[in-house]
Amino acid sequence: MARVLVTGGAGFIGSHYVRAHAAAHEITVLDRLTYAGNLANLADVAGRITFVKGDICDADLLAGLVPGHDAVLNFAAESHVDRSIADGAEFVRTNVLGVQTLMRACLDAGVPRVVQVSTDEVYGTIAEGSWGEDAPLSPRSPYSAAKAGGDLLALAYHRTHGLPVVVTRCGNNYGPYQYPEKVIPLFITNLLDGLNVPLYGDGGNVRDWIHVADHCRGIDVALAEGTPGEVYHIAGNAELTNKELTSRLLDGLGLGWDRVTPVADRPGHDRRYSLSDARLRALGYAPATPFADGLAATIDWYRANRAWWAPLKA
């Protein structure tokens, strides 16, 4: 049984990883429990993990916590683009300084495997085709710029010090326990509450959607089989415009377009993201959740778990 430290493990993606692995590994979760970190996300495994409330920017805390772990996975991040546009300072603190502090602690402790979990948004926008892992970084929001900075620091710790870190980059995730500021849970919960949903601009922005379970499976492949110092893309199986996504959510809830309110596009809104995941597929990864099935299950989960999300929206 491996000892695994999961930073940001009370958030959406990190908590899924913890719930999926709590029976097989000795897991410690480190989370600051900001607005998107929620202990309710870990209720199902509360007796099988160790939880530490703390900050990846706290070097003294990490110096005592990191040693002895076989792997460290960094899910900790500020991740909402709109919030970063309003105020980018906390994004730089967590996504850049936090990564540097964590990588230093992992290096000092001699951790055998480290994963920095990142995003396709670091590349900017692509009109056609898909990015490979060697594509130039061209972030266009404070969030994606901060994530790019953290990725570069993680890779620099490998190149300078030999830290055995890999970086994973993924598209838009969906699934249960996602904080309801993100588009899919926001739209589902608004519609369940009888509210309208906002559609940015012409609705033509394109995203690649992946179920959180497939993302975490991809992380496992990169953790076990990836080459230190490399980047691995984890792609989904549903490239949709925001208008197409909205239509599927309306259909899933039996509602019409009268529940949609057009709003002005947000500043610097990237038009399209797309990842080539050939490098990870060569190691055995492929997404397994059909989007239609995953979206239907996600709608059902939010319908059945109002007690989880209603207090977050209050």
N, C-alpha and C positions, 0 to 999 in steps of 0.2 A: 504494500500500500504506500503510494507516494505521498509526500507532504507537499501540498500546493498552497501558495499564497495567492489569493485573488483580490486585487485592489479594485475598488469600485464594485464590489460584489453584491451590493444591495440595490444597484441600478437595474435597468431593464435587461440588458444583454448579460451583464456579469451575474445577475441572480439566476438567469436561466442556466448558465454554465455551472453554477454552484449546485442548483437543484439536480441537474443531470449527472453530477459526478460525486455527490455527497456519499453515496454508498460505496464507491470504489476507492476513494482517496481520503486522506486526512486533510481537510480543508480549513484554512484560516481566511476569513474575510476581513479586509480593512476597508472601511468606508467612513467618510466624513458626515454622512447623512444630511447632505444639503437637500434642497427641495425635491430633487428627483431620486434620492436614495431613500429607501423605504424598507424598514425591517419586516413589514408585512409580506414583502416579496420572498422572504426566507423562512416564513412561518412553518412551511412543510418540512424543513430540514433543521429547525432550530436546535434540536437535541443532538444533532450529528455533526455540527460544525463549531468552530470557535469564531466568535465575532469580536472584533476590536474596532471601537469608534476612534477614528484618527485620520490624519491628513498625510498624503504622500509628499507634501512639502516639509514635513516634520522630520528632519534628518536624525534627530536623537531617537525618536520613536522607531524609525526604520532600522536604525543600528541595532536595536534590541529585538526587533520582530523578524527581520529577513533571514538571519542565519539559521541554518538547519533545514531550509526548504529545498526540495528537489526541483521545483519550478516556480516561477513567479509570472503571473499573467496580469498585465495592466489594462484593465477596463476603465479606470478612473479618468473621467474627462468631463469638462463642461461641453455640451454638445448641441445646443439649440441655436441655429443661425440667427434667428430674430433677436434673441437675447444678446448675442455677440455684437450685433449691429447697434443695439442700444447702449451697450457698455462692454468693451472688450477686455477690460483689465483682469477680471477673474478668469477669463479664458487663457490669457497669457500666463497667469500665475499657475493654474492647475496643469494646463496642457503642455507648457514649456518647462517652467521651473520644477513642477512636480515630476515630470519625466526625468529631468536631469538628476534630481535628488534620489529618485528610485533607482536609476541606473547605477549611480555611485554606490548606493547601499548594496545592490546586487553584486557589483564588482568586489567590494570589500568583503562580502560574505562568501564569495566563490560559488554563487548559484549556478548550477549546471545548465539550466535552460530558462530563457526569459522570452516572453512574447509581449510586444507592444501592439495593442489593438488599435487600428486606425481606420481611415475613411477614404472613399473614392474622391471626396471633395477637394483633397489636396491638389488634384490635377487641374482644377478649374472647369472648363467646359469643352466638349468635343462635339463637332457637328455631325460627324459620321465615323464609322469604325469604332474601335475599342482601344483603350490604353493598355499597353504592356507595362510590366513592372519598371522598365527603364525610361518611361515617359518623363519629360521634365515636369517639375512641380510648378503650378501656376495658380495658387489659391486666390480666391476673390472675395472672401469674407474674413472678418477677424477670427471666427471659429476655425475655418479651414487653414488659415495662415498659422494659427497657434498649433494645430495638429501637425502641420508640415514641419514646424520647428521642433516639436517633440520627436517626430520620426527621425529627423536628421540627427538629433542628439543621441537617440538610441543607437543608430547605425554608426555614429562617430565613436561611441563607446566600444563597439566591436572593432572598428578599424584602428583605433588608437590603443585600446587596452586588451582586445581579444575577448570582450564580454560575449558569451554565446546567445545573442539576441536575434530573433527574427521579427519582422514587422508584417502584420497582416492588414490588408485594406479591403473594405467591404462596401457594398452599396446600401440602399435603404432597407432597414430591418422592419419587420412587423411581427405581431404575435401577442400573447397574453402578458400582462403586467407592464405594458409600455406606458410611460407617463403621458397623460392626456393633453399635452401641448403639441405632440407630434401629429402629423396629418391624419393617419388612419384612426388612432384612438380618439382624436379630437372630433373627427367627423362622425364616428360611430356614436360617441357619447352625446354630442350635440343633437344628432338626429333622434336618438332614444329619448332625449329630454324635450323634444318638440321644437328645438331651435334650428335656425338655418346654419349653413356652413359656408365659409368664405372660399372663393376660388380666385387665386392670384392671376392677374393679367388675362391673357387669352386662354389659359389652361393648357398651353402647349409645351410646357417644360417636361422633360422626359427623365424618368428615373427607373433604375433596375431594382426590382423588389425581391427580397430574400426572406424566408422565414427564419426567425431567430434560432431555431433548432439546427437548420442547415448551416448558418453562420458558425455556431459553436462546434459543429462537426468539422468544419473547415479549419477552425483554430486548432482542434485536436490533431489534425493531419499535419499542419505546419509545426506544431509543438513537437510531435514525435518524429517527423521525417524531414523537416525543413533544414536547410543549410544555414548555419549562423552567418549573419551579415546580409541575408537575402530578404527581399520583399515578396510576399505571396498575396495574390488577389483571390478573394472569395466572392464569386459572382452568383447572382440569383438566376431565375428563369422566367422573369416577367418584366419586360421593358414596356412601360406604359407612360402616356402623357398624364398629367394631373387631371385633365378632363376625363380621360378614359378610366382612371382610378376612381374618380368621383362617381362616374356612371355605374361602376361595379358595386360600389358601396350603396348607392341608392337602390340598385336592383336587389342587393342582398337584404335590404331592410324594407323592400316593397314600397319605396317612396319615389317621388318624381322631382323634376328639375325646379319646381317652384320652391324647393327647400334650399336652393343654392343662391348665394349673394355674390356677384362679382365684386372684387376689390382691386385697388391699385396694386401693381406688381411691387415686390419689395426691392430695395436697392441692390444692385449687383447680383440679381437672381440668375444663377447658372442655367443655361438652356438644356443641356443634356449631359448625363454621365453614363459611361459604359466601360466595363472592365473586361479584359481578356484574362481568363483564369487557367490558361493552358498549363502554366507551370505547376499549379496545385493539382490539376486533373492528372498530370503525369505521376503524381504521388498517390493517386487513388480517390481524390475527392470528386463528388458531383452532387448538386443539390437534389434532394429527394422528395421535397414537399411541393406538389402541384399548387400553383398560386390559387386557383379556384377553391381547392380544398382548404388550404391554409387560411384564406380570407374568410371563408364560411365559418371555420372553427373559431377564428378570432372574433367575428361578430357575435357568435354564440357565447364566447367567454365573457365579453363585455356585457352582454345582455344578462348573463347569470351572475355577474359579480359587481353589481352596483355598489355594494358595501365597500368594495376596494377603491373604486374610482370617484364616487360622489364626494367624499371628503377632500380629495385632491383638487377638485374643481371648485369647491366652495371657497 
